[in-house]
Amino acid sequence: MARETNSKTIQGDALAREKLLELAEKIYNQFENEVVPSVSLPSRTKANIEYSDESDVWVYGDRESDWSA
């Protein structure tokens, strides 16, 4: 059980790191192209929350909000 949890934690950490690096690269490229930086994030509203049977937790749905500097 502990080994399985540790493996999931390592995979989750690797995925989070990958996503953060992608976000940083996207923002950097926008600066390089002299574009006002913007990002799309999951909308944090009640209408965008769904229950995941797979992980038994509530997760964000497909709706996103665009934010710019």
GROMACS elastic network, one bead per residue, 0.5 to 0.9 nm:
[ bonds ]
;  ai    aj funct       b0    kb
    1     4     6  0.51408   500
    1     5     6  0.62590   500
    1     6     6  0.86046   500
    2     5     6  0.51038   500
    2     6     6  0.60626   500
    2     7     6  0.85592   500
    3     6     6  0.50600   500
    3     7     6  0.61505   500
    3     8     6  0.86812   500
    4     7     6  0.50938   500
    4     8     6  0.62706   500
    4     9     6  0.86349   500
    5     8     6  0.51139   500
    5     9     6  0.61466   500
    5    10     6  0.86381   500
    6     9     6  0.50195   500
    6    10     6  0.61674   500
    6    11     6  0.86029   500
    7    10     6  0.51393   500
    7    11     6  0.61709   500
    7    12     6  0.85214   500
    8    11     6  0.50709   500
    8    12     6  0.59827   500
    8    13     6  0.84784   500
    9    12     6  0.50197   500
    9    13     6  0.60236   500
    9    14     6  0.85236   500
   10    13     6  0.50932   500
   10    14     6  0.61514   500
   10    15     6  0.86187   500
   11    14     6  0.51060   500
   11    15     6  0.61662   500
   11    16     6  0.86065   500
   12    15     6  0.50973   500
   12    16     6  0.61021   500
   12    17     6  0.85420   500
   13    16     6  0.51057   500
   13    17     6  0.61064   500
   13    18     6  0.85770   500
   14    17     6  0.51145   500
   14    18     6  0.61598   500
   14    19     6  0.86721   500
   15    18     6  0.50688   500
   15    19     6  0.61815   500
   15    20     6  0.86248   500
   16    19     6  0.51539   500
   16    20     6  0.61566   500
   16    21     6  0.86191   500
   17    20     6  0.51775   500
   17    21     6  0.61890   500
   17    22     6  0.86266   500
   18    21     6  0.52093   500
   18    22     6  0.62201   500
   18    23     6  0.87084   500
   19    22     6  0.50559   500
   19    23     6  0.62253   500
   19    24     6  0.86803   500
   20    23     6  0.50477   500
   20    24     6  0.61734   500
   20    25     6  0.85719   500
   21    24     6  0.50545   500
   21    25     6  0.60866   500
   21    26     6  0.85476   500
   22    25     6  0.51027   500
   22    26     6  0.61351   500
   22    27     6  0.87161   500
   23    26     6  0.50869   500
   23    27     6  0.62856   500
   23    28     6  0.85493   500
   23    39     6  0.79094   500
   24    27     6  0.52423   500
   24    28     6  0.60381   500
   24    29     6  0.85521   500
   25    28     6  0.50046   500
   25    29     6  0.60304   500
   25    30     6  0.85587   500
   26    29     6  0.52112   500
   26    30     6  0.63089   500
   26    31     6  0.88394   500
   26    37     6  0.84628   500
   26    38     6  0.88003   500
   26    39     6  0.83738   500
   27    30     6  0.50693   500
   27    31     6  0.63883   500
   27    32     6  0.86976   500
   27    37     6  0.57147   500
   27    38     6  0.71343   500
   27    39     6  0.78169   500
   28    31     6  0.51304   500
   28    32     6  0.62135   500
   28    33     6  0.86877   500
   28    37     6  0.82748   500
   29    33     6  0.61270   500
   29    34     6  0.84876   500
   29    35     6  0.85515   500
   29    37     6  0.87820   500
   30    33     6  0.50995   500
   30    34     6  0.61066   500
   30    35     6  0.50203   500
   30    36     6  0.67187   500
   30    37     6  0.55582   500
   30    38     6  0.80882   500
   31    35     6  0.58298   500
   31    36     6  0.70772   500
   31    37     6  0.66289   500
   32    35     6  0.76470   500
   33    36     6  0.89603   500
   34    37     6  0.86034   500
   35    38     6  0.86769   500
   36    68     6  0.68500   500
   36    69     6  0.63659   500
   37    67     6  0.85410   500
   37    68     6  0.56687   500
   37    69     6  0.57584   500
   38    66     6  0.68508   500
   38    67     6  0.53519   500
   38    69     6  0.63003   500
   39    65     6  0.83065   500
   39    66     6  0.57445   500
   39    67     6  0.53730   500
   39    68     6  0.64211   500
   40    43     6  0.87828   500
   40    64     6  0.60208   500
   40    65     6  0.54947   500
   40    67     6  0.62252   500
   40    68     6  0.88033   500
   41    44     6  0.85476   500
   41    63     6  0.85155   500
   41    64     6  0.52912   500
   41    65     6  0.54454   500
   41    66     6  0.65248   500
   41    67     6  0.77256   500
   42    45     6  0.89198   500
   42    48     6  0.80419   500
   42    60     6  0.63990   500
   42    61     6  0.72478   500
   42    62     6  0.70099   500
   42    63     6  0.59431   500
   42    65     6  0.61627   500
   42    66     6  0.88858   500
   43    46     6  0.89249   500
   43    47     6  0.87084   500
   43    48     6  0.63675   500
   43    49     6  0.88239   500
   43    60     6  0.74275   500
   43    61     6  0.79935   500
   43    62     6  0.81977   500
   43    63     6  0.56123   500
   43    65     6  0.52358   500
   43    66     6  0.88540   500
   44    47     6  0.83794   500
   44    48     6  0.66871   500
   44    49     6  0.78223   500
   44    60     6  0.73726   500
   44    63     6  0.88332   500
   44    64     6  0.83965   500
   44    65     6  0.84828   500
   45    48     6  0.53996   500
   45    49     6  0.69717   500
   45    60     6  0.86680   500
   46    49     6  0.55878   500
   46    50     6  0.88656   500
   47    50     6  0.83756   500
   47    61     6  0.84398   500
   47    63     6  0.88116   500
   48    59     6  0.84143   500
   48    60     6  0.56693   500
   48    62     6  0.70885   500
   48    63     6  0.61666   500
   48    64     6  0.87001   500
   49    58     6  0.64697   500
   49    59     6  0.56443   500
   49    61     6  0.54990   500
   50    57     6  0.85528   500
   50    58     6  0.55345   500
   50    59     6  0.53950   500
   50    60     6  0.61105   500
   50    61     6  0.59321   500
   51    54     6  0.89237   500
   51    55     6  0.87023   500
   51    56     6  0.70488   500
   51    57     6  0.58913   500
   51    59     6  0.60983   500
   51    60     6  0.86013   500
   52    55     6  0.56083   500
   52    56     6  0.54558   500
   52    57     6  0.55509   500
   52    58     6  0.59039   500
   52    59     6  0.64935   500
   53    57     6  0.73348   500
   53    58     6  0.88939   500
   54    57     6  0.82408   500
   55    58     6  0.85077   500
   60    63     6  0.79821   500
   61    64     6  0.83869   500
